[in-house]
Amino acid sequence: MTIAPIERSVRVKVVPEKAFAAFTGDMGRWWPKGMTIGDNPHAEIVIEPRVAGRWFERAEDGSETDWGKVLVWDPPRRVLLAWQIDAGWSYDAKLVTEVEISFAAQGDGSTLVSLEHRNLERFGDSAAKHAEQLGGGWPSLLQAFAAFAED
């Protein structure tokens, strides 16, 4: 079974360099509290800025919960992340779906930020249902990012 990738985009009124930095460097500031998988709300979400870098959340008590890793680091054009969160919302080191975010200058000082979450069939028997949940979640996350980036 193949499941179509989730594709969403948002236009932000900042240049690609600023959009990329806000998305990757300040994720914990725009990602909604309580929409993480750790036992406690996140204090920060970290994307280590290099290929093979970790993608994880850190709670106020210092505990860390992995989300995945960096597969491609190409500032300010794109970042490709391994999403290693299973359909039960737990980290699974053996699972890899991909989240690619690209940042394209629009000529007026704004940036089109495009997200594609693919390889969703890897969620197994619950892939279709989980893809539907993810598809419903990404738009609000991109809107939260856009509001933060433009502030």
CORGIRA-V978027 format. One record per backbone hydrogen bond with DSSP energy under -1.0 kcal/mol. CO is the residue of the C=O (numbers start at 0). NH is the residue of the N-H. Records with the same first field share a line. If there is no record, write none. Layout:
# CORGIRA-V978027
CO=NH + NH
This chain:
# CORGIRA-V978027
5=116
7=114
9=112
11=13 + 110
14=18
15=19
16=20
17=21
18=22
19=23
20=24
21=25
25=28 + 29
26=30
31=34
43=57
45=55
47=49
49=52
52=69
53=47
54=66 + 67
55=45
56=64
57=42 + 43
58=61
62=58
64=56
66=83
67=54
68=81
69=51
71=79
73=76 + 77
76=102
77=73
78=100
79=70 + 71
80=98
82=96
83=91
85=88
89=85
91=94
96=82
97=117
98=80
99=115
100=78
101=113
103=111
109=105
110=11
111=103
112=9
113=101
114=7
115=99
116=5
117=97
118=121
119=122
120=123
123=126
125=129
126=130
127=131
128=132
129=133
130=134
131=135
132=136
133=137
136=140
137=141
138=142
139=143
140=144
141=145
142=146
143=147
144=148
145=149
